[in-house]
């Protein structure tokens, strides 16, 4: 069995099938294994009701928290979240370059953007870091209160190119109390 997918052209692959050098089922298995191992086209599924942060982040085994899903995203990976209950996140949801967050999925992973996911977030709810076009869609986020002298931010964008926020409601939390400084000290 081939450990890696065919890298030649389609005609030479057909010849490899005919000669018995490769079989279609072995080629499919090698291709699917390469896709699983790839950082390209990665994703993470999140389900606050049925998920487990020890899961692999697939539709069949989603993670429970948005923070865990964001930790698993790599190089443009997207996060898909079921609209059940409330996601209570004590750490910032960090989406790297090219990564997006899509809510509105039902128990069968069909999407309805009018069914927003509810997020009770940290003082900085979502941080979009790095370049690339990003989407935040079908969420209702309320950022938590900030520590004294700090800001509360619903969505923070750093080095973003195009960020589209659609079908969403984002509320920044309460800023932290001012910190007094003793000038005589």
C-alpha positions, 0 to 999 in steps of 0.5 A: 500500500502507498504511504503517500498520495500520487504526485504525478499527473492523472494519466500516469496514475491511471497507468499505475492503476492498470499495472497494479502498482497502485489501487484506487482504494489504496490511493483514496486511503493515502489521500485522506491520510494526507488531508488529515495530516495537512495544515491546509483546509483545517477546521474545528467543530465546536458543540457546547452540548455534546462536545469534549475538549479531548475530542478531535474537533471533527463533526463526529467528535467536536470540542466543547469550548471555542477557546480550545477550538481556536488553539487547534486552528492552524494556518487559515483554519475555520471554527464552526460552532453549534448554536446551543446553550451559552459558551462561557469562555474565560480566556480570549478566543484567538483566531490566527491568520486567515481563520474565521468563526461561524456560528448558527449550526444545528445538531446536524451541522446545517447552518442558519445564520439567524441562530447565533451562538451566545458567548460570555467571553473574557474581557477581550472576547475575540482576538483576530491576529495576523493577515488574511480575510476573516469572517465572524458570523452569527455570534452574540458575544458579551465581553467580560469586565476588565481588570483595573486599568485595562480595557474591555474589548468585544473583538480586537483586530491586529494586522487584519486585512479584511474582517467581515462581521455579519449577522452578529451582536457584539457588546464590549464589557465594562472597562476596569476602574482607573488606577491612581498613581501617587506622584510623590512616590 
